[in-house]
Amino acid sequence: MAGLVQESKSGLSSSAVISLVAFISIGRHIHGTIGEREKGSIMPPTAGLYESAVPSEQDAKLATESSRILATRSTQDALRVHLEDGQTLTLPYAATRLLSYLLTEMAEGNAVTLIPIHAEMTTQEAADYLNVSRPYLIGLLENGAIPHRKVGTHRRIKFSDVKRYKDDVDQKRHQTLDELAQQAQELNMGY
């Protein structure tokens, strides 16, 4: 268990912040009902690489308090974590920003998934990320919409390529919606 130097106004120690981060980054494979999640049951590391951490109500409350603590810190200051064995870790600024973002999302009750940008995904993981069926994704791969490689008979896709595709589709979707809204205004459709 590790802790930040600072304690919150509500009396929750900041050590809970770091144990939450360890829960997300080390044991990020959560399963079961909310009651099981509150007990802290974690799937074994072999269960799946990119499963989301879904915060319980208690986790969301703790994340809210923790993100408030981080928000009061100067962006120039390094975040130091004191471990129970007396060691001190200094987190890089990028890790502190990521931690702040992660806690903010969890405070809102959103699931969080950590995926390294250089990671390769299976077709099922990529389909899940894009929220499409695996057969639809295979079609995208076969048509060249998303680059991939084969390892034996299995396809592997770089996360960065999947994200680029998703960002392109999202941008086109927003552009189309903007055009439709513009047409509706020109035709005085009341939108």
GIWOZI-V37702 format. One record per backbone hydrogen bond with DSSP energy under -0.5 kcal/mol. NH is the residue of the N-H (numbers start at 0). CO is the residue of the C=O. If there is no record, write none. Layout:
nh=NH co=CO
nh=NH co=CO
//
This chain:
nh=2 co=81
nh=4 co=79
nh=7 co=11
nh=10 co=7
nh=13 co=5
nh=15 co=12
nh=16 co=13
nh=17 co=13
nh=18 co=14
nh=19 co=15
nh=20 co=16
nh=21 co=17
nh=22 co=18
nh=23 co=19
nh=24 co=20
nh=25 co=21
nh=26 co=21
nh=29 co=27
nh=29 co=51
nh=30 co=40
nh=36 co=32
nh=37 co=33
nh=38 co=34
nh=39 co=35
nh=39 co=36
nh=40 co=35
nh=42 co=28
nh=46 co=43
nh=52 co=111
nh=53 co=51
nh=54 co=52
nh=59 co=55
nh=60 co=56
nh=61 co=57
nh=62 co=58
nh=63 co=59
nh=64 co=60
nh=65 co=61
nh=66 co=62
nh=67 co=63
nh=68 co=64
nh=69 co=65
nh=70 co=66
nh=71 co=67
nh=71 co=68
nh=72 co=69
nh=76 co=73
nh=78 co=90
nh=79 co=77
nh=80 co=88
nh=81 co=2
nh=81 co=79
nh=82 co=80
nh=82 co=86
nh=83 co=0
nh=85 co=82
nh=88 co=80
nh=90 co=78
nh=90 co=88
nh=95 co=91
nh=96 co=92
nh=97 co=93
nh=98 co=94
nh=99 co=95
nh=100 co=96
nh=101 co=97
nh=102 co=98
nh=103 co=99
nh=104 co=100
nh=105 co=101
nh=106 co=102
nh=107 co=103
nh=108 co=105
nh=109 co=104
nh=111 co=52
nh=114 co=112
nh=118 co=115
nh=120 co=156
nh=125 co=121
nh=126 co=122
nh=127 co=123
nh=128 co=124
nh=129 co=125
nh=130 co=126
nh=131 co=126
nh=136 co=132
nh=137 co=133
nh=138 co=134
nh=139 co=135
nh=140 co=136
nh=141 co=137
nh=142 co=138
nh=143 co=140
nh=144 co=139
nh=145 co=139
nh=148 co=155
nh=150 co=153
nh=151 co=149
nh=152 co=150
nh=153 co=150
nh=155 co=148
nh=156 co=120
nh=158 co=118
nh=159 co=116
nh=160 co=157
nh=161 co=157
nh=162 co=158
nh=163 co=159
nh=164 co=160
nh=165 co=161
nh=166 co=162
nh=167 co=163
nh=168 co=164
nh=169 co=165
nh=170 co=166
nh=171 co=167
nh=172 co=168
nh=173 co=169
nh=174 co=170
nh=175 co=171
nh=176 co=172
nh=177 co=173
nh=178 co=174
nh=179 co=175
nh=180 co=176
nh=181 co=177
nh=182 co=178
nh=183 co=179
nh=184 co=180
nh=185 co=181
nh=186 co=182
nh=187 co=184
nh=188 co=183
//
